């Protein structure tokens, strides 16, 4: 395990350490914010969204580490974690399997048998599916602008599969090369989910690598390929119905889930869930005033101690 103290990005208060977690078939990386005071609470494990990385929690994690060890994971294909082998893609359930092996291998070596999970977007989806399958391992779960997998109607299964296979056969195309990091920051600002310059700068260094020609994305280009197969809404709700862990859903007032028609039925599917509306967009935990998110997450996790 690499345990090196690194400089913190802007607007963070506590030093973090780089972590490597070897698994059977892949090496995962992440960041560790050590607790600044001794408590008996379990570690907090944070999981970022699609195309982000562990620094997605660079502002939230220091606020939680005052009482607890906080870890932020780079999902496979993201940040400094390994990529899937050639011929494989990034199936949702493989992320859940990675998380299960990570917790079983690296988070059950001390006195704690459980973790608290905080997930944003894709990370919230991975977290809630893991909590459904392994409820004894999760003490509390927080989902930030996330409430279960994207679903497809049964009649869309075959067209979705064909689209994904055709994309796999075509491949990902040529890397985009940026002459300097600020050009990549600008591109990230105007991405599918826009970010402020400050938030994009926070994420970009861990998502890029330098080559002889300039900077290219470190993230695996296959992450942009369509999903091979997706659940329908009944399957999603059946998974959510298996979650018994106390759960908090932070819904961003300007986030991605505001007008989703399935939101009410999904909320009702989790028996022990409360919903808290917070200001901001999809990255409400990173971009702008994150105070309401800090208060809600910290209060919920600390309330169980």
Buried (B, 14 or more C-beta within 10 A) or exposed (E): EEEEEEEBBEEBEBBBBBBBBEBEBBEBBBBBBBBEEEEEBBBBBBBBBBBBBBBBBBBBBBBBBBBBBBBBBBBBBBBBBBBBEEEEBBEBEBBBBBBBBBBEEBBEEEEBEBBBBBBBBBBBBBBBBBBBBBBEBBBBBBBBBBBBBEBBEEEEBEEBBEBBEEBBEEEEEEEEBBEEBBBBBBBBBEEEBBBBEBBBBBBBBBBBEEEEEBBBBBBBBBBBBBBBEBBBBEBBBEBBBBBBBBBBBBBBEEBBBEEEEBBEEBBEBBEEBEBBEBBBBBBBBBBBEBEBBBEBBBEBBBEEE
